[in-house]
Amino acid sequence: MSRINKENAKNILSNVPEDKVFWVNDGRVLRNLQDLSSALANISEETFAYHVNNEKNDFGNWVNGIISDKKLANEIAKTKSKGNMLSRVNKRINQLNSLIK
C-alpha cells in the first residue's frame, strides 16, 4: 500500500463536493471525516443500524468511494460497532493531521 503524503492527507480531510455529501437517516449532513466522527459520537443506535448492518455499511462505502481513504474504509467496513468505528475514524483523523503539520 502506498504511503500517504501531506497533499493526500489534506484531500482526505477536506470537505467533499456538495453533491457528494452523506445524508444521515436522521437528517444530518456529513461533509468530511470530522463530521463523520461527530455523527458517530452522537447518533442513535437505531440510526447507526440503519446505515451499518449485515447487508451494508454506508459509512464505509462513503469513505471508500467519495473520501477515497481506502485504508480507513477497509478498517470500518469490518466493524458493526458504533464505538469501534468512532475510535477508528478518530485514530485516522489524528494520523492524517500529524502528516499535515
Buried (B, 14 or more C-beta within 10 A) or exposed (E): EEEBEEEBBEBBBEEBEEEEBBEBBBEBEBBBBBBBBBBBEEBEEEBBEBBBEEEEBBBBBBBBEBBEBEBBBEBBBEBBEBEBBBBBBBEBBEBBEEBEE
